[in-house]
């Protein structure tokens, strides 16, 4: 009887600790990712609104400039995540914020295509480790039963930054033209790069590395969280690789890298080229939209995708279903978009794809974090994110090259669909393989302010 009562009390303390940590940490992480993702993809708004013309960029050169970011990102992702594991999230994430904020701001003054490509490469170097570092950081704070939901809340920044960011970026481009003597697209880079540097100060004083050092949390809740996280770590370490090298060589980690590549391929193809596709509606359908109207239309798929992300993560508890089903639906929907009779039907198809991409992402990160722990988790998550984000280079380059070669975006969107469907198939095959206890369906996910 005493043991049962103690277990009940411990469960209550864990739930209470998760609520408290969620309310304090998740809003800040959402803001950080909002700024991160916006600085990464705002080149998609600059391109068709003056940058391509001023710098003389073809669709292929624009694709290279958009995608070269991910080469630098790939090179430093794993070492950056290992350094975060060693020195702590607070110090390392603050350092990353300062680095990328400076580079993102300098992009406002780029004189030509060559400098733009160099700056985009350096932006990838500066940002390396941010996203996988946050995914790793969430494993330090939230047990497996709550982690997928917390990851979903964190990743709401993707559709928010794409939807709200589309409107904000369009407004800055349209109304900021001439400010400081700069073209509108340059003003956008300037005003959207500065917040990262300012947020570094907030992170330094506000972020807490682990529950054990959280002075803002009652001691009982700290201890309960540490106990359950330590127990899960021991369980996972018995099933997955225990070393950095083991994680980097793991066939399962490499398979998960392909899954992430396929899903993120759809995300970046939409993020970089949707503004250009919408601008092309005037030629394809005989419609005319202002810059702000284009931004509002661009926001539609991601605004609806935000709702789909939260609802799907709340409903789907099976890890394989969480990823495979939305990836399959999104992959089947996207090639249809440019074969429809009017722009609004095309936006419906694009919206279905965006919902599929965004619904798959939070559930995906429950797969590697259920298989990896400690330094192996730092290396494995970094590798998955870096290899997966190669799609950020491949997607805009392939889409741009195919657009230049064929005069249409259609073939490029077929490639998007194929990559996403293949991600769904690999996820299903991994789901049929033997799973660790932490990868089995779980309940009890809680939002930042929920139990």
Legacy VTK file of the C-alpha trace (Angstrom):
# vtk DataFile Version 3.0
C-alpha trace
ASCII
DATASET POLYDATA
POINTS 451 float
0.000 0.000 0.000
2.802 2.402 0.857
4.549 1.579 -2.426
1.371 2.241 -4.462
0.866 5.563 -2.698
4.469 6.550 -3.382
4.093 5.687 -7.083
0.906 7.721 -7.266
2.606 10.684 -5.632
5.592 10.401 -7.959
3.314 10.371 -11.023
1.535 13.473 -9.759
4.847 15.246 -9.172
6.036 14.345 -12.691
2.820 15.687 -14.243
3.085 18.840 -12.166
6.757 19.259 -13.097
5.994 18.766 -16.796
3.267 21.430 -16.643
5.563 23.877 -14.887
8.488 23.231 -17.246
6.222 23.424 -20.287
4.846 26.801 -19.278
8.316 28.231 -18.686
10.414 26.680 -21.457
8.179 25.916 -24.447
7.026 29.519 -25.203
10.664 30.669 -25.312
11.669 27.734 -27.528
8.767 28.525 -29.889
9.962 32.136 -30.212
13.537 30.965 -30.868
12.452 28.531 -33.560
10.132 31.151 -35.077
13.081 33.509 -35.568
15.358 30.636 -36.649
13.010 29.310 -39.300
12.099 32.772 -40.583
15.773 33.735 -41.043
16.308 30.448 -42.837
13.476 30.735 -45.407
12.891 34.491 -45.795
15.050 34.339 -48.902
11.958 32.733 -50.468
10.093 36.043 -50.045
13.054 38.185 -51.108
13.605 36.262 -54.364
10.441 37.077 -56.326
10.145 40.545 -54.754
13.219 42.277 -56.098
16.259 40.241 -55.020
16.420 37.920 -58.032
16.099 40.837 -60.442
18.568 43.117 -58.627
21.233 40.423 -58.211
20.592 38.744 -61.583
19.574 35.346 -60.190
18.103 32.641 -62.442
15.843 30.003 -60.864
18.870 27.690 -60.659
21.092 30.318 -58.977
18.288 31.167 -56.583
17.989 27.468 -55.745
21.735 27.298 -55.053
21.595 30.403 -52.832
18.600 29.023 -50.928
20.073 25.550 -50.549
23.789 26.172 -49.892
22.763 27.068 -46.329
22.413 23.345 -45.669
25.955 22.451 -46.727
27.440 24.423 -43.824
24.611 23.136 -41.660
25.524 19.533 -42.525
29.236 19.920 -41.825
28.867 21.152 -38.227
25.602 19.606 -37.045
26.985 16.580 -35.186
29.965 18.334 -33.515
27.707 21.234 -32.506
25.244 18.872 -30.836
28.057 17.080 -28.998
29.325 20.449 -27.711
25.819 21.319 -26.499
25.703 17.990 -24.653
29.048 18.837 -23.039
28.662 22.545 -22.215
24.884 22.813 -21.716
22.009 24.209 -23.765
21.978 27.684 -22.203
25.538 28.615 -23.214
25.598 26.860 -26.559
22.219 28.032 -27.855
23.031 31.629 -26.835
26.260 31.356 -28.867
24.365 30.019 -31.882
21.839 32.868 -31.699
24.533 35.556 -31.766
26.341 33.905 -34.698
23.326 33.474 -36.938
21.860 36.871 -36.017
24.994 38.659 -37.174
25.149 36.772 -40.503
21.396 37.147 -41.150
21.649 40.910 -40.618
24.678 41.282 -42.917
22.662 39.662 -45.740
20.823 42.991 -46.071
23.960 44.465 -47.651
24.848 41.692 -50.119
26.136 43.272 -53.380
25.910 40.306 -55.763
24.998 36.636 -56.221
28.431 35.332 -55.174
28.375 37.152 -51.821
24.774 36.058 -51.246
25.762 32.406 -51.729
28.729 32.786 -49.330
26.538 34.442 -46.686
23.894 31.724 -46.995
26.636 29.109 -46.475
27.890 30.985 -43.386
24.331 31.250 -42.077
24.138 27.450 -42.180
27.451 27.195 -40.312
26.187 29.657 -37.688
22.842 27.904 -37.179
24.267 24.370 -37.089
23.173 22.555 -33.963
20.227 24.761 -33.042
17.314 22.515 -34.004
18.836 19.133 -33.040
20.104 20.816 -29.881
16.549 21.731 -28.923
15.323 18.191 -29.711
18.103 16.853 -27.467
17.276 19.466 -24.827
13.648 18.278 -24.707
14.891 14.784 -23.771
16.579 16.349 -20.707
13.248 17.714 -19.488
10.261 15.676 -20.677
9.564 11.925 -20.301
8.662 9.933 -23.431
4.918 10.040 -22.707
4.904 13.840 -22.891
7.775 14.464 -25.306
5.913 14.106 -28.623
3.332 16.660 -27.501
6.002 19.067 -26.271
7.873 18.632 -29.546
4.654 19.432 -31.408
4.194 22.634 -29.407
7.803 23.599 -30.087
7.418 22.910 -33.804
4.294 25.037 -34.110
6.887 27.714 -34.814
7.304 26.239 -38.334
3.760 26.964 -39.599
3.535 30.120 -37.463
6.755 31.524 -38.902
5.740 30.527 -42.429
2.170 31.836 -42.127
2.760 34.918 -39.994
6.249 35.352 -41.413
4.829 35.461 -44.946
2.598 38.383 -44.008
5.270 40.190 -41.956
7.936 39.716 -44.629
5.569 40.895 -47.351
4.597 43.978 -45.350
8.247 44.853 -44.697
9.147 44.409 -48.371
6.194 46.497 -49.549
6.249 49.292 -46.961
9.939 49.248 -45.988
11.175 49.951 -49.503
13.508 52.950 -49.288
13.974 52.750 -45.501
17.646 53.445 -44.653
18.115 53.865 -48.401
17.635 50.109 -48.926
15.339 48.090 -51.175
12.407 46.419 -49.421
13.916 42.932 -49.539
17.113 44.246 -47.934
15.149 45.943 -45.149
13.430 42.592 -44.512
16.777 40.811 -44.019
17.930 43.595 -41.684
14.830 43.732 -39.455
14.442 39.951 -39.275
18.100 39.281 -38.413
18.436 41.547 -35.362
15.985 39.632 -33.050
18.292 36.583 -32.917
21.066 38.629 -31.281
18.639 40.133 -28.751
17.203 36.706 -27.900
20.685 35.401 -27.080
20.619 37.603 -23.972
17.228 36.182 -22.966
18.472 32.608 -23.390
21.587 33.270 -21.315
19.565 34.420 -18.302
16.343 32.418 -18.718
17.081 28.925 -20.045
17.825 26.150 -17.529
19.927 23.162 -18.591
18.241 20.368 -16.597
15.541 19.867 -13.945
18.169 19.373 -11.239
19.343 22.985 -11.604
15.892 24.589 -11.918
15.613 26.902 -8.901
12.144 27.944 -10.130
10.807 24.378 -9.658
9.984 22.773 -6.267
12.608 20.260 -5.166
10.101 17.360 -5.119
9.169 17.948 -8.748
12.834 18.212 -9.755
13.642 14.914 -8.091
10.622 13.131 -9.574
11.463 14.287 -13.100
15.124 13.317 -12.722
14.129 9.844 -11.492
11.766 9.069 -14.366
14.158 10.488 -16.980
17.057 8.471 -15.558
14.934 5.290 -15.620
13.963 5.874 -19.251
17.591 6.567 -20.126
18.657 3.217 -18.664
15.907 1.409 -20.605
16.811 3.062 -23.912
20.554 2.563 -23.433
19.982 -1.167 -23.182
18.372 -1.261 -26.636
20.226 1.303 -28.751
23.883 2.166 -29.471
25.840 3.385 -26.459
28.620 5.334 -28.190
28.887 8.237 -30.608
30.423 5.983 -33.266
27.740 3.338 -32.714
25.004 5.927 -33.287
26.683 7.257 -36.436
26.962 3.724 -37.914
23.499 2.516 -36.858
21.374 1.302 -39.834
18.264 2.460 -37.974
19.681 5.966 -37.597
20.502 6.058 -41.322
17.004 4.854 -42.210
15.486 7.533 -39.987
17.703 10.067 -41.771
16.022 9.137 -45.051
12.562 9.443 -43.510
13.411 12.913 -42.273
14.925 13.807 -45.668
11.686 12.886 -47.427
9.402 14.801 -45.084
11.618 17.889 -44.897
12.026 17.843 -48.690
8.328 18.697 -48.881
8.672 21.380 -46.211
11.503 23.247 -47.921
10.119 22.869 -51.434
6.969 24.597 -50.186
8.843 27.120 -48.039
11.214 28.308 -50.773
9.056 28.064 -53.881
5.437 28.576 -52.768
5.835 32.403 -52.923
7.191 32.045 -56.475
4.382 29.642 -57.429
1.749 32.058 -56.092
3.355 34.951 -57.954
3.143 32.805 -61.110
-0.639 32.466 -60.744
-0.943 35.728 -62.715
0.497 34.067 -65.818
-1.082 30.645 -65.264
-4.599 31.729 -64.284
-4.776 35.384 -65.347
-5.069 36.643 -61.741
-3.358 39.623 -60.129
-2.313 39.790 -56.442
-0.453 42.498 -54.548
2.670 41.564 -52.552
0.678 41.526 -49.296
-2.112 39.439 -50.882
0.525 36.945 -52.033
1.805 36.796 -48.453
-1.709 36.142 -47.134
-2.286 33.357 -49.685
1.089 31.853 -48.761
-0.070 31.798 -45.129
-3.185 29.705 -45.811
-1.562 26.236 -46.117
0.639 26.749 -43.069
-2.109 28.258 -40.898
-4.306 25.229 -41.521
-1.257 22.972 -41.178
-0.688 24.359 -37.678
-4.131 23.144 -36.605
-3.529 19.768 -38.266
-0.204 19.388 -36.444
-1.711 19.889 -32.985
-4.827 17.771 -33.623
-2.901 14.885 -35.214
-0.316 14.726 -32.419
-3.162 14.705 -29.889
-5.059 11.926 -31.676
-2.390 9.549 -33.015
-0.525 7.566 -30.345
1.156 4.909 -32.510
4.637 6.230 -33.471
4.573 4.672 -36.953
1.085 5.981 -37.754
2.043 9.436 -36.463
4.623 9.757 -39.253
3.679 7.402 -42.105
0.060 8.429 -42.646
0.540 12.216 -42.922
3.702 11.751 -45.028
1.774 9.514 -47.439
-1.192 11.902 -47.683
1.074 14.914 -48.209
3.162 13.112 -50.813
0.096 12.092 -52.837
-1.425 15.582 -52.665
1.433 17.848 -53.796
1.846 16.795 -57.475
-1.869 17.442 -57.990
-1.520 21.135 -57.096
-0.447 22.450 -60.495
-2.837 20.301 -62.543
-5.993 21.928 -61.161
-8.221 24.364 -63.003
-7.981 27.451 -60.777
-5.627 28.908 -58.153
-7.903 28.207 -55.214
-8.130 24.476 -55.969
-4.336 24.472 -56.311
-4.040 26.059 -52.867
-6.303 23.305 -51.462
-3.895 20.636 -52.754
-0.877 22.547 -51.434
-2.636 22.926 -48.080
-3.191 19.155 -47.835
0.525 18.649 -48.506
1.461 21.229 -45.858
-0.822 19.500 -43.348
0.868 16.187 -44.100
4.376 17.595 -43.712
3.641 19.463 -40.500
1.672 16.618 -38.889
4.521 14.160 -39.557
7.361 16.263 -38.107
6.656 16.200 -34.323
5.895 12.484 -34.333
9.081 11.768 -36.232
11.339 12.990 -33.423
9.788 10.523 -30.982
11.393 7.716 -33.044
15.135 8.480 -32.599
14.739 9.787 -29.021
13.168 6.454 -28.090
16.247 4.634 -29.419
19.132 6.915 -28.399
20.323 8.467 -25.148
23.303 10.424 -23.806
26.180 11.208 -26.170
24.770 8.667 -28.648
21.555 10.709 -28.750
23.514 13.922 -29.315
25.389 12.353 -32.247
22.449 10.415 -33.689
19.998 13.313 -33.562
22.624 15.600 -35.084
23.321 13.128 -37.897
19.633 12.567 -38.656
18.975 16.291 -38.746
22.010 17.071 -40.896
21.403 14.291 -43.442
17.682 14.989 -43.466
18.270 18.679 -43.983
20.340 17.965 -47.086
16.879 18.142 -48.612
17.070 21.846 -47.860
19.847 22.021 -50.464
18.517 19.387 -52.850
14.866 20.538 -52.886
15.385 24.168 -54.010
18.215 23.215 -56.384
16.284 20.379 -58.059
13.033 22.352 -58.143
14.791 25.392 -59.605
16.764 23.366 -62.169
13.665 21.494 -63.330
11.775 24.780 -63.558
14.529 26.280 -65.736
14.710 23.144 -67.919
10.969 22.638 -68.446
9.507 26.119 -67.885
7.146 24.652 -65.262
7.137 23.699 -61.567
5.211 20.483 -62.235
8.092 18.004 -62.529
9.733 19.445 -59.411
6.569 18.883 -57.402
6.410 15.270 -58.612
9.860 14.778 -57.073
8.525 16.247 -53.812
5.671 13.741 -53.823
7.950 10.761 -54.522
10.318 11.712 -51.673
7.456 12.060 -49.188
5.815 8.764 -50.186
9.168 6.976 -49.856
9.502 8.425 -46.349
6.116 6.954 -45.445
7.145 3.520 -46.793
10.447 3.456 -44.853
8.635 4.523 -41.658
6.172 1.666 -42.095
9.032 -0.823 -42.629
10.810 0.427 -39.496
7.538 0.067 -37.595
7.342 -3.597 -38.560
10.823 -4.210 -37.147
11.287 -4.992 -33.473
10.818 -1.866 -31.343
12.175 -0.820 -27.991
9.661 -0.436 -25.144
9.973 3.358 -25.405
8.883 3.248 -29.066
5.571 1.490 -28.372
2.354 3.503 -28.422
1.954 5.681 -25.360
-0.645 8.037 -23.967
-0.601 10.859 -21.506
0.922 13.557 -23.702
0.465 17.017 -22.283
0.681 20.485 -23.725
2.673 23.282 -22.124
-0.134 24.051 -19.736
-1.901 20.716 -19.657
-1.650 17.639 -17.497
LINES 1 452
451 0 1 2 3 4 5 6 7 8 9 10 11 12 13 14 15 16 17 18 19 20 21 22 23 24 25 26 27 28 29 30 31 32 33 34 35 36 37 38 39 40 41 42 43 44 45 46 47 48 49 50 51 52 53 54 55 56 57 58 59 60 61 62 63 64 65 66 67 68 69 70 71 72 73 74 75 76 77 78 79 80 81 82 83 84 85 86 87 88 89 90 91 92 93 94 95 96 97 98 99 100 101 102 103 104 105 106 107 108 109 110 111 112 113 114 115 116 117 118 119 120 121 122 123 124 125 126 127 128 129 130 131 132 133 134 135 136 137 138 139 140 141 142 143 144 145 146 147 148 149 150 151 152 153 154 155 156 157 158 159 160 161 162 163 164 165 166 167 168 169 170 171 172 173 174 175 176 177 178 179 180 181 182 183 184 185 186 187 188 189 190 191 192 193 194 195 196 197 198 199 200 201 202 203 204 205 206 207 208 209 210 211 212 213 214 215 216 217 218 219 220 221 222 223 224 225 226 227 228 229 230 231 232 233 234 235 236 237 238 239 240 241 242 243 244 245 246 247 248 249 250 251 252 253 254 255 256 257 258 259 260 261 262 263 264 265 266 267 268 269 270 271 272 273 274 275 276 277 278 279 280 281 282 283 284 285 286 287 288 289 290 291 292 293 294 295 296 297 298 299 300 301 302 303 304 305 306 307 308 309 310 311 312 313 314 315 316 317 318 319 320 321 322 323 324 325 326 327 328 329 330 331 332 333 334 335 336 337 338 339 340 341 342 343 344 345 346 347 348 349 350 351 352 353 354 355 356 357 358 359 360 361 362 363 364 365 366 367 368 369 370 371 372 373 374 375 376 377 378 379 380 381 382 383 384 385 386 387 388 389 390 391 392 393 394 395 396 397 398 399 400 401 402 403 404 405 406 407 408 409 410 411 412 413 414 415 416 417 418 419 420 421 422 423 424 425 426 427 428 429 430 431 432 433 434 435 436 437 438 439 440 441 442 443 444 445 446 447 448 449 450
